[in-house]
Amino acid sequence: MKAKKVKTAEVENFLNIGKQLVGEEPKTLSWYAFKIDATTYGIFDTFLEDSGRDAHLSGKVAAALMENASSILENFEPSAIRKIDILASK
């Protein structure tokens, strides 16, 4: 996610609020918000099964992201949210 240049504080605040909302999701095993550079951010989360992932993607954080994306992010497209499968981990 690319923050609008004057909106980085708002993006970081949104991500901190997102952490609180994800805390209410029992099927979300882990949730990480990270910063790549001065204006680029990302979210990575894990789920035990697809039902948890689907619940998360239709939950409060996703709804808040869609509601706020146009005001805090550059050119955000919902297609930027990708489902991946972890093949190996440690």
C-alpha positions, 0 to 999 in steps of 0.5 A, a space after each residue: 500500500 502506498 500512502 499519499 505523501 501527507 497521509 503517512 501518519 494516518 496510514 500508521 494510525 489506521 494500521 494500529 487501529 487495525 491491530 485492535 480490530 484483528 484482536 477480535 478475530 479468533 480465526 486470525 492466527 497472526 497479523 503483521 503491519 509493516 513499513 517498507 519505506 517512507 510511504 509504502 506499507 503492507 499487511 501480512 496475516 495467517 489463518 489456520 483455514 480458509 474460513 478464517 481468511 474469508 471471515 477476515 476479508 469480510 470483517 471490520 479491518 477490510 471494511 475500514 480499509 475499503 472505506 478509507 483507502 481513497 483518502 489515505 492511499 495512492 491508487 489503491 485497488 482491491 485487487 492488491 489484496 492477494 490470497 496466498 498459500 504458505 508452502 513452508 515455514 519455520 
